[in-house]
Amino acid sequence: MKHLLTIGVALLLSLPTTLHAADVQKQKPNFLIILADDLGFSDLGCYGSDIATPNLDRLAAKGLRFTQFYNTARCWPTRSALLTGHYPQQLHMDPPQGRLPAWTRTLPQLLKPAGYRSYHSGKWHVFGAPKPVADAGFDHSYELADHDRNFNPQKTLEDDRPLPPVARDSGYYTTTAFADHAIRCLKEHAEQFGAQPFFSYLAFTVPHFPLQVPADDIARYRDHYLKGWDKVRDERWQNLRKMGIVNCGLAPLEPAFTPRYFMPGVLTKLGPGEIEYAVPWLQLTDEQKQYQATKMAIHAAMIDRMDREIGRVLDQVRAMGAWENTVILFLSDNGTDATIMVRGDGHDRAAAAGSAASFLCLGPGWSSAGNAPFRRHKVWTHEGGISTPLIVHWPQGIAARGELRQDVGHVIDFVPTLLELAGVKPALAAGSPSLPGSSLVPAFSTDGSIRRDYVFFHHEGNRALRVGDYKLVSATEDQNVWELFDLATDRCEQHNLATEQPDRVREMAARWRQLQDGFVRDAGSVLPIDQSAK
């Protein structure tokens, strides 16, 4: 009897520790952020597209879709804001001037005290924080630092250490490699750190140029886009209206608008099928129609492939028993890109389109379709450059299924959102400004529950400020003239109210300058990147 009592006491003494580990896992959700590169607002099936994205569509059908969520209009500023919770101007990041301020803390560093392990797979591109593991706090990282090659990148790193260049014809493809690494990290986590929550940051480089994807994937969309970008734009706009995602008109094409970074001579390299302007489809020659339709088929195939690789990652989350308590967020770093250029290994006009020897860009016509129904493209702070789909899925924490959220949000909101869900108070370093974002958590249960004073934008001379439904915006191509739009009815930015409401323009312009000056002061002095503190 005494022996049995001893055993019973021992079991009771051991029970609290076991329960504590289980409670921690149950209470603290896991996080999976999936970031696409140059994906347009209407490039997913659940946002009006005809591209096959069943895995993301299922997440949306059982979660939430945000209709007014913003990025920063460009790759590295968005990544910096997402990981730190600060506007790029507060981080020496737009334009990049040196290392991140000494007070900067990243999501992995902020989550680590709460027991989180963090994993990065894919694109990094955060100036001033050159090492994801040593400088940003990830436990594992697979980094693509060569953005000009999808089949045979010459510069990749694992846990900050350079790997050998990938040989051509090796069977490697970036999108698959990123998913493979994310899955390996999650498997290791389940086997060795199952009592701890995880943060997985899966950052794809598609559908960013060069348009490259396995030939079998392209075949799924071969000749599908010969109907042209006018038809595709109209179909997407109509679908978005039926879904209740937009209530505006369709921004017209801008046929005299030259894409940013257009270099003389590039059309000669690419051949007679390429064109500089987003003209009506009927004005194209038959050769141009075939060439342009093929480019869009590759773009669609890259998104299709990304969705299938995401499906494999989601299967791993299910297999490790983490599905119900994993918060999954999917978004894009900016709108689709109108750029036309040739980099990397150059462009072989005799090579198959989409292969490693070709270097194609989407161009302004199809970029206008990717960003439909909005105006302009990546780099610009008009709605086409800064609007992103945002899908949020969390079975255990979000009761809504398939609902829309009209709340205005920005990538700076990711840090306060994840910290609130993790039960972590932001441990900001000395000298750090307060986090400018808002937690999205209230919107998980109720639409319209987030209140914010403004959303700020500035990239390469393109400026914008949104206050309520009013948006002030200016582009360098327009001689920095401010335009004013009421986004409640005019997100396609066609009815300029600047002459009708000059007082509002002056007030918002003064507020924009005040914010810009304050953010620059927040960043402090600039130090060289090679002096970056660990």
MIZABA-350203 format. One line per field, with one value per residue (C-alpha): residue number from 1; chain; x, y, z. Coordinates in steps of 0.02 Angstrom, whole numbers, plus 50000, padded with zeros to 5 digits. Example, Ala and Ser with C-alpha at 12.3 -4.5 7.8 and 13.67 -1.06 7.14 Angstrom:
REM residues 2
n = [1,2]
chain = [A,A]
px = [50615,50684]
py = [49775,49947]
pz = [50390,50357]
END
This chain:
REM residues 534
n = [1,2,3,4,5,6,7,8,9,10,11,12,13,14,15,16,17,18,19,20,21,22,23,24,25,26,27,28,29,30,31,32,33,34,35,36,37,38,39,40,41,42,43,44,45,46,47,48,49,50,51,52,53,54,55,56,57,58,59,60,61,62,63,64,65,66,67,68,69,70,71,72,73,74,75,76,77,78,79,80,81,82,83,84,85,86,87,88,89,90,91,92,93,94,95,96,97,98,99,100,101,102,103,104,105,106,107,108,109,110,111,112,113,114,115,116,117,118,119,120,121,122,123,124,125,126,127,128,129,130,131,132,133,134,135,136,137,138,139,140,141,142,143,144,145,146,147,148,149,150,151,152,153,154,155,156,157,158,159,160,161,162,163,164,165,166,167,168,169,170,171,172,173,174,175,176,177,178,179,180,181,182,183,184,185,186,187,188,189,190,191,192,193,194,195,196,197,198,199,200,201,202,203,204,205,206,207,208,209,210,211,212,213,214,215,216,217,218,219,220,221,222,223,224,225,226,227,228,229,230,231,232,233,234,235,236,237,238,239,240,241,242,243,244,245,246,247,248,249,250,251,252,253,254,255,256,257,258,259,260,261,262,263,264,265,266,267,268,269,270,271,272,273,274,275,276,277,278,279,280,281,282,283,284,285,286,287,288,289,290,291,292,293,294,295,296,297,298,299,300,301,302,303,304,305,306,307,308,309,310,311,312,313,314,315,316,317,318,319,320,321,322,323,324,325,326,327,328,329,330,331,332,333,334,335,336,337,338,339,340,341,342,343,344,345,346,347,348,349,350,351,352,353,354,355,356,357,358,359,360,361,362,363,364,365,366,367,368,369,370,371,372,373,374,375,376,377,378,379,380,381,382,383,384,385,386,387,388,389,390,391,392,393,394,395,396,397,398,399,400,401,402,403,404,405,406,407,408,409,410,411,412,413,414,415,416,417,418,419,420,421,422,423,424,425,426,427,428,429,430,431,432,433,434,435,436,437,438,439,440,441,442,443,444,445,446,447,448,449,450,451,452,453,454,455,456,457,458,459,460,461,462,463,464,465,466,467,468,469,470,471,472,473,474,475,476,477,478,479,480,481,482,483,484,485,486,487,488,489,490,491,492,493,494,495,496,497,498,499,500,501,502,503,504,505,506,507,508,509,510,511,512,513,514,515,516,517,518,519,520,521,522,523,524,525,526,527,528,529,530,531,532,533,534]
chain = [A,A,A,A,A,A,A,A,A,A,A,A,A,A,A,A,A,A,A,A,A,A,A,A,A,A,A,A,A,A,A,A,A,A,A,A,A,A,A,A,A,A,A,A,A,A,A,A,A,A,A,A,A,A,A,A,A,A,A,A,A,A,A,A,A,A,A,A,A,A,A,A,A,A,A,A,A,A,A,A,A,A,A,A,A,A,A,A,A,A,A,A,A,A,A,A,A,A,A,A,A,A,A,A,A,A,A,A,A,A,A,A,A,A,A,A,A,A,A,A,A,A,A,A,A,A,A,A,A,A,A,A,A,A,A,A,A,A,A,A,A,A,A,A,A,A,A,A,A,A,A,A,A,A,A,A,A,A,A,A,A,A,A,A,A,A,A,A,A,A,A,A,A,A,A,A,A,A,A,A,A,A,A,A,A,A,A,A,A,A,A,A,A,A,A,A,A,A,A,A,A,A,A,A,A,A,A,A,A,A,A,A,A,A,A,A,A,A,A,A,A,A,A,A,A,A,A,A,A,A,A,A,A,A,A,A,A,A,A,A,A,A,A,A,A,A,A,A,A,A,A,A,A,A,A,A,A,A,A,A,A,A,A,A,A,A,A,A,A,A,A,A,A,A,A,A,A,A,A,A,A,A,A,A,A,A,A,A,A,A,A,A,A,A,A,A,A,A,A,A,A,A,A,A,A,A,A,A,A,A,A,A,A,A,A,A,A,A,A,A,A,A,A,A,A,A,A,A,A,A,A,A,A,A,A,A,A,A,A,A,A,A,A,A,A,A,A,A,A,A,A,A,A,A,A,A,A,A,A,A,A,A,A,A,A,A,A,A,A,A,A,A,A,A,A,A,A,A,A,A,A,A,A,A,A,A,A,A,A,A,A,A,A,A,A,A,A,A,A,A,A,A,A,A,A,A,A,A,A,A,A,A,A,A,A,A,A,A,A,A,A,A,A,A,A,A,A,A,A,A,A,A,A,A,A,A,A,A,A,A,A,A,A,A,A,A,A,A,A,A,A,A,A,A,A,A,A,A,A,A,A,A,A,A,A,A,A,A,A,A,A,A,A,A,A,A,A,A,A,A,A,A,A,A,A,A,A,A,A,A,A,A,A,A,A,A,A,A,A,A,A,A,A,A,A,A,A,A,A,A,A,A,A,A,A,A,A,A,A,A,A,A,A,A,A,A,A,A,A,A,A,A,A,A]
px = [50000,50141,50222,50063,50047,50226,50190,50032,50122,50258,50129,50042,50206,50247,50074,50087,50242,50156,49999,50098,50185,50019,49935,50074,50054,49865,49863,49997,49953,50079,50106,50131,50155,50158,50218,50206,50317,50235,50066,49922,49764,49659,49783,49699,49540,49464,49500,49421,49554,49538,49707,49692,49731,49626,49731,49724,49541,49502,49592,49486,49325,49358,49436,49435,49478,49527,49474,49574,49744,49905,50089,50222,50227,50398,50489,50614,50512,50366,50475,50556,50390,50314,50457,50482,50313,50386,50366,50515,50559,50588,50715,50832,50742,50657,50774,50899,51039,51134,51101,50939,50932,51009,50837,50760,50683,50613,50467,50579,50670,50506,50426,50575,50547,50375,50454,50433,50554,50563,50600,50630,50617,50643,50673,50753,50793,50799,50936,51040,50997,51106,51091,50920,50988,51129,51047,50860,50840,50777,50825,50840,50844,50856,50889,50884,50997,50994,50829,50869,50863,50725,50804,50988,51018,51201,51183,51084,51121,51068,51077,51178,51309,51333,51286,51362,51282,51138,51179,51068,50956,50971,50782,50788,50649,50646,50463,50480,50645,50568,50422,50542,50641,50486,50425,50594,50592,50415,50457,50609,50502,50372,50505,50615,50518,50337,50300,50346,50248,50325,50333,50363,50397,50381,50431,50412,50495,50353,50275,50415,50517,50600,50445,50513,50422,50426,50355,50220,50148,50142,50047,49900,49873,49935,49837,49713,49755,49737,49573,49682,49704,49550,49438,49534,49528,49341,49309,49409,49324,49153,49201,49267,49104,49000,49107,49078,49264,49253,49114,49211,49227,49368,49518,49552,49716,49851,49916,50045,50118,50296,50345,50476,50656,50621,50792,50823,50867,50770,50639,50777,50837,50663,50599,50446,50321,50361,50278,50310,50133,49968,49870,49701,49723,49645,49787,49916,49980,49948,50131,50118,49956,50037,50193,50095,49973,50121,50193,50029,50019,50189,50136,49980,50080,50200,50053,49973,50137,50154,49980,50021,50181,50083,49968,50115,50163,49984,49981,50133,50046,49900,50012,50098,49932,49952,49814,49680,49794,49901,49865,49898,49915,49941,49980,50088,50231,50166,50058,50104,50250,50247,50437,50517,50702,50832,50954,51037,51095,51011,50872,50892,50754,50772,50743,50573,50479,50483,50643,50807,50878,50734,50711,50536,50438,50250,50244,50114,49969,49957,50012,49855,49756,49845,49805,49626,49520,49646,49762,49950,50077,50216,50323,50177,50072,49909,49795,49867,50040,49995,49838,49861,49747,49756,49689,49683,49643,49638,49511,49530,49524,49412,49231,49188,49198,49220,49182,49254,49335,49327,49447,49594,49758,49944,50091,50150,50001,50076,50191,50059,49937,50054,50116,49939,49894,50052,50017,50179,50202,50321,50494,50552,50732,50789,50767,50634,50480,50314,50241,50135,50024,49861,49819,49703,49635,49472,49432,49446,49276,49192,49203,49238,49313,49484,49504,49660,49707,49801,49902,50063,50156,50316,50424,50542,50450,50278,50181,50012,49914,49748,49639,49471,49407,49505,49670,49798,49920,50058,50176,50344,50284,50145,50267,50222,50050,49934,49772,49628,49508,49363,49399,49227,49162,49317,49457,49500,49555,49469,49378,49509,49431,49583,49508,49342,49419,49580,49573,49574,49720,49822,49780,49825,49982,50042,50005,50102,50255,50242,50239,50382,50491,50447,50485,50655,50694,50643,50775,50917,51091,51146,51286,51367,51294,51458,51445,51277,51257,51219]
py = [50000,50118,50076,50121,50286,50329,50295,50399,50547,50535,50537,50688,50780,50747,50796,50987,50990,50885,50990,51151,51102,51052,51211,51318,51231,51248,51430,51502,51486,51443,51567,51535,51691,51657,51802,51805,51917,52036,51951,52064,52102,51995,51855,51724,51629,51691,51870,51853,51765,51616,51549,51385,51420,51288,51280,51467,51470,51340,51443,51593,51491,51436,51598,51783,51891,52072,52191,52348,52285,52373,52339,52470,52454,52368,52209,52257,52396,52276,52138,52259,52328,52154,52088,52242,52327,52495,52600,52582,52766,52729,52595,52681,52567,52679,52723,52599,52699,52582,52460,52448,52563,52486,52483,52371,52207,52075,51958,51808,51912,51975,51802,51706,51751,51670,51506,51522,51444,51535,51475,51571,51495,51592,51773,51885,52054,52156,52285,52315,52146,52036,51874,51800,51688,51791,51962,51932,51788,51646,51472,51407,51496,51451,51610,51644,51793,51770,51841,51820,51630,51511,51350,51373,51511,51549,51617,51528,51515,51396,51460,51609,51495,51501,51345,51288,51361,51258,51172,51199,51050,50987,50981,51124,51254,51393,51378,51192,51216,51345,51231,51085,51186,51246,51066,51005,51139,51094,50909,50944,51056,50920,50791,50895,51048,50991,51077,51248,51355,51398,51546,51497,51635,51566,51701,51651,51740,51708,51775,51906,51910,51818,51723,51546,51386,51202,51175,51054,51192,51314,51187,51203,51381,51370,51489,51524,51709,51741,51823,51969,52080,52187,52034,51966,52134,52149,51970,51995,52160,52082,51935,52051,52149,51991,51934,52102,52138,52301,52420,52536,52548,52475,52590,52615,52562,52697,52667,52808,52756,52689,52560,52611,52556,52535,52533,52579,52426,52300,52276,52229,52094,52025,52033,52099,52014,52131,52301,52448,52508,52440,52474,52393,52209,52231,52348,52208,52107,51920,51891,52010,51928,51756,51820,51915,51771,51656,51774,51777,51588,51577,51704,51602,51440,51515,51559,51388,51303,51412,51362,51177,51196,51289,51139,51026,51142,51144,50954,50953,51070,50950,50797,50869,50902,51091,51135,51195,51314,51383,51560,51564,51732,51749,51912,51993,52116,52235,52239,52160,52238,52332,52322,52260,52219,52083,52032,51875,51758,51863,51813,51682,51716,51539,51461,51403,51541,51510,51408,51449,51527,51650,51811,51882,52009,52027,52204,52342,52259,52104,52199,52304,52142,52076,52236,52249,52343,52467,52594,52575,52449,52400,52549,52673,52713,52714,52570,52451,52463,52447,52339,52157,52010,51955,51785,51741,51563,51500,51363,51373,51562,51625,51570,51658,51556,51639,51814,51978,52112,52293,52355,52455,52370,52380,52260,52358,52276,52101,52128,52195,52061,51914,51982,52000,51824,51757,51852,51950,52131,52211,52218,52372,52424,52591,52727,52633,52729,52649,52527,52627,52481,52414,52236,52149,52035,52131,52108,51919,51922,52082,52178,52364,52350,52428,52616,52704,52884,52860,52747,52821,52782,52842,52752,52827,52993,52912,52974,52941,52963,52882,52960,52874,52849,52995,52964,53093,53024,53088,53009,53073,53055,53179,53314,53273,53350,53291,53205,53172,53025,52961,52775,52734,52740,52771,52648,52648,52830,52912,53062,53184,53293,53405,53560,53533,53511,53615,53635,53447,53431,53562,53483,53306,53362,53451,53294,53187,53301,53299,53109,53094,53210,53118,52946,53006,53072,52904,52817,52921,52926,52810,52684,52573,52400,52315,52391,52308,52248,52065]
pz = [50000,50046,49880,49785,49877,49831,49649,49658,49735,49603,49464,49539,49556,49374,49310,49322,49211,49078,49085,49079,48917,48839,48898,48823,48656,48665,48719,48606,48423,48288,48147,47962,47855,47668,47561,47371,47265,47138,47149,47097,47194,47076,47041,47155,47123,47285,47227,47056,46951,46834,46893,46988,47171,47261,47419,47449,47398,47532,47663,47612,47612,47791,47850,47809,47659,47689,47550,47596,47651,47599,47572,47536,47343,47340,47394,47529,47614,47634,47706,47827,47886,47904,48010,48120,48131,48079,47923,47804,47829,48014,47967,47841,47718,47591,47515,47591,47671,47787,47927,48023,48177,48332,48416,48282,48340,48222,48248,48290,48421,48494,48497,48565,48750,48734,48680,48492,48369,48202,48025,47864,47690,47529,47488,47620,47542,47702,47684,47839,47917,47808,47906,47947,48086,48161,48142,48139,48261,48151,48210,48032,47865,47682,47584,47399,47364,47173,47110,46924,46912,46963,46897,46937,47066,47096,47272,47407,47592,47730,47909,47843,47760,47571,47472,47306,47149,47082,46918,46767,46725,46904,46927,47052,47055,47183,47233,47267,47359,47476,47517,47544,47671,47762,47775,47839,47974,48026,48033,48142,48251,48276,48318,48432,48492,48493,48659,48586,48463,48294,48176,47994,47867,47690,47565,47383,47237,47116,47011,47008,46847,46765,46710,46731,46777,46723,46548,46608,46718,46571,46467,46588,46526,46347,46233,46372,46372,46186,46236,46292,46443,46408,46427,46578,46667,46640,46699,46858,46895,46873,46985,47121,47117,47131,47278,47365,47372,47271,47227,47111,46923,46818,46798,46612,46533,46524,46347,46351,46518,46506,46638,46766,46730,46544,46458,46275,46173,46277,46141,46019,46140,46166,45987,45895,46011,46156,46174,46289,46319,46385,46227,46189,46143,45971,45922,45940,45792,45791,45837,45984,46043,46045,46132,46264,46294,46323,46453,46548,46537,46623,46755,46790,46796,46924,47037,47008,47056,47211,47266,47246,47347,47480,47484,47530,47673,47735,47730,47845,47967,47971,47988,48143,48228,48222,48099,48220,48314,48173,48113,47925,47838,47650,47559,47424,47444,47309,47154,46988,46897,46731,46715,46554,46570,46542,46680,46744,46605,46472,46353,46217,46091,46024,46196,46255,46344,46531,46527,46614,46455,46437,46534,46516,46619,46633,46563,46580,46489,46596,46751,46727,46729,46885,46979,46914,46946,47015,46938,46906,46965,47084,47140,47127,47278,47181,47230,47100,47177,47361,47371,47419,47450,47631,47683,47869,47924,48104,48143,48331,48344,48203,48203,48039,47880,47711,47771,47707,47812,47753,47888,47822,47864,47824,47841,47994,48080,48076,48225,48346,48285,48314,48479,48544,48490,48573,48733,48716,48763,48637,48717,48622,48641,48709,48581,48484,48429,48472,48348,48224,48172,48242,48294,48172,48308,48334,48149,48169,48253,48193,48030,48047,48221,48184,48201,48136,48107,47943,47829,47758,47595,47514,47387,47258,47255,47248,47399,47477,47636,47676,47812,47829,47652,47580,47495,47441,47311,47200,47073,47013,46832,46871,46931,47111,47095,47232,47184,47304,47295,47397,47406,47476,47297,47191,47229,47044,47073,46925,47001,47066,47202,47226,47145,47234,47407,47413,47601,47626,47506,47601,47769,47714,47623,47780,47881,47756,47772,47961,47963,47839,47943,48103,48030,47968,48142,48216,48110,48182,48108,47969,47996,47865,47842,47888,48062,48093,48271,48297]
END
